[in-house]
């Protein structure tokens, strides 16, 4: 299976995990000029922007490490575009990361916020 196929499987597993936590998926693979977001969900009073990183091993680094400053800026930009486009600017937001490694799921809530950027 190629990298894209593995990423799609990882995102599907992440969606199932998010739904299992009681969250509602609002959108998947939202993209705009300058950024993209893997999963957008609602968790109570929060709109949650979730980055998914799938890894078979840590040879190229731990999955969450790939969500560096540049990636966080792109995610935050896409989040702003999404919120404005949907009229959701009054909602509280959260940025989470899900790392899928060998079928195991690690959920990092509040992985970063807009003040980190």
Steps between C-alpha positions, in 0.01 A plus 500: 500500500631846413544790741174669397303180560657457842418861583138449398476192722656696786249782457212251498628343821534848650141586403373184665699585811361857508143375460566248779593792725155648438608767255314576177695524175415823319739467210797301374792619290405866499744697290546858398778700350788470744377219724301186563342320791452123519196492729271770635271389780270637766570406860240662723563874482816462291576486132801267488757504222681167490825416324556128439848351472534134404829320552615142469798575724699792638777480239413847370410635841203482732179590317411801714845650436395545136245758617768766515467877503442525125236225504325661799490835317340337196244318714415820690461690172265234362309502830444875475380467141263219602360691799436816299354312202258311726410791726646327805733773626332511842580136577785387722761306304751231581787351303561130558733244346437130450799273445428159349794261539473135411125510554526668842338840550643777714281807549670827594236747611596870492819415312541870421299820485501811289722685747778245428522628146 
